Amino acid sequence: MPRSDAFMTSLQEWIAIFMRRSMRGLILFAKDNGLSVVQIHALSRIHYKGYHGIANLGDELGMTSAAASQLLDRLVRQGLLERTEDPNDRRLKLITLTPKGKRTLLEGLRAREVWWDDLARVMTPAEQEQADAALRLLIERARQLEHAPEPESPAK
């Protein structure tokens, strides 16, 4: 089925607004708390995935092991992370969020989402219902793509 140019334009516009508004809240939160967006991203990755070793985290964040180590050192000094030895391999470090780190991450995520309340307030119940139905359809179709085989890349 061919894609609709109107649908693609609307989707791109929504994504741009969503990302701009979400990142604005996160950037302001990070600035107010003396953190960088990369530090918030690191806290998020560690919270959701856990890490055994600095190199793994560096790969995930797209930085060298040395840069990741410096980033982690700052977060440890700020009391947001803790490094301990991996009990199964003493050469590796377990990297976990402290209670302060978890609290900070959750506050940052909430700051990213706060504008959603404003959006809901300016929508009528009927508009919210219509948007909910459209979003549920997008979620369902996107989940189908997650389980579909990857398309072959075109030959060069």
C-alpha positions in Angstrom: 0.0 0.0 0.0 1.5 3.3 -1.0 2.2 5.8 1.8 0.2 9.0 2.0 2.2 12.2 1.6 -0.3 13.9 3.9 0.2 11.2 6.5 4.0 11.4 6.3 4.0 15.2 6.5 1.7 15.1 9.6 3.8 12.3 11.2 7.0 14.3 10.6 5.5 17.5 12.0 4.2 15.7 15.1 7.5 14.0 15.7 9.3 17.4 15.4 7.0 19.1 17.9 7.1 16.1 20.3 10.9 15.9 20.3 11.3 19.7 20.5 8.9 20.0 23.5 10.2 16.9 25.2 13.9 17.8 24.8 13.2 21.4 26.0 11.8 20.1 29.3 14.7 17.7 29.7 17.4 20.3 28.8 15.9 22.8 31.3 15.9 20.1 34.0 19.5 19.0 33.2 20.6 22.7 33.3 18.8 23.4 36.6 20.4 20.3 38.1 24.0 20.8 36.9 23.8 17.9 34.5 24.3 17.5 30.7 21.8 15.7 28.5 24.5 13.1 27.9 24.7 12.5 31.7 20.9 12.1 31.9 21.1 9.7 28.9 23.8 7.7 30.7 21.6 7.5 33.8 18.7 6.3 31.7 20.8 3.6 29.9 22.2 2.4 33.2 18.8 2.3 34.9 17.1 0.4 32.1 19.9 -1.9 30.9 22.5 -2.1 33.7 26.1 -2.3 32.7 29.1 -4.5 33.4 32.0 -2.4 32.4 32.7 1.0 31.0 33.5 -0.1 27.5 29.9 -1.4 27.1 28.4 1.9 28.3 30.8 3.9 26.0 29.6 1.8 23.0 26.0 2.4 23.9 26.6 6.2 24.3 28.8 6.4 21.2 31.9 7.5 23.0 35.3 6.1 23.9 35.9 4.1 27.0 38.0 7.0 28.4 35.2 9.5 27.8 32.7 7.2 29.3 34.9 6.7 32.3 35.2 10.4 32.9 31.4 10.8 32.5 30.9 8.1 35.1 33.5 9.6 37.5 31.5 12.9 37.5 28.2 11.0 38.1 29.8 9.1 41.0 31.2 12.3 42.5 27.7 13.8 42.3 26.3 10.8 44.2 24.2 9.6 41.3 26.1 6.4 40.5 27.9 3.7 42.3 30.7 1.5 40.9 31.3 -1.9 42.5 33.3 -4.9 41.4 31.5 -7.6 39.5 31.4 -10.6 41.8 31.8 -12.9 38.8 34.7 -11.0 37.2 36.7 -8.7 39.3 38.1 -7.0 36.2 34.7 -5.6 35.5 32.8 -2.9 37.4 29.0 -3.0 38.0 27.5 0.4 37.4 24.3 1.2 39.3 22.2 4.2 40.2 22.1 5.3 43.7 18.8 6.3 45.3 19.6 9.9 44.5 20.4 8.9 40.9 17.1 7.1 40.5 15.2 10.1 41.9 17.1 12.4 39.6 16.4 10.3 36.5 12.7 10.0 37.3 12.4 13.8 37.9 14.2 14.3 34.6 11.8 12.0 32.7 8.8 13.8 34.3 10.2 17.2 33.3 10.3 15.8 29.7 6.7 14.8 29.9 5.2 17.8 31.8 4.0 19.5 28.6 1.7 16.5 27.9 -0.6 17.7 30.7 -0.8 21.1 28.9 -1.7 19.4 25.7 -4.4 17.3 27.3 -5.9 20.4 28.9 -6.3 22.2 25.5 -8.0 19.1 24.0 -11.7 18.3 24.3 -12.6 14.8 25.6 -13.7 13.9 22.1 -10.4 15.1 20.6 -8.5 13.1 23.3 -10.5 10.0 22.4 -9.8 10.5 18.7 -6.1 11.0 19.3 -6.0 8.0 21.6 -7.5 5.8 18.9 -5.0 7.1 16.3 -2.1 6.6 18.7 -3.2 3.0 19.6 -3.3 2.2 15.9 0.2 3.6 15.4 1.5 1.6 18.4 -0.1 -1.6 17.1 1.4 -1.2 13.6 4.8 -0.2 15.0 4.8 -3.3 17.2 4.1 -5.4 14.2 7.1 -4.0 12.5 9.3 -4.9 15.5 8.5 -8.6 14.9 8.7 -8.5 11.1 11.9 -9.5 9.3 14.2 -6.7 8.4 13.9 -5.7 4.7 16.9 -6.4 2.6 18.9 -3.3 1.8 19.0 -2.3 -1.8 22.1 -3.4 -3.7 24.6 -0.6 -4.3 
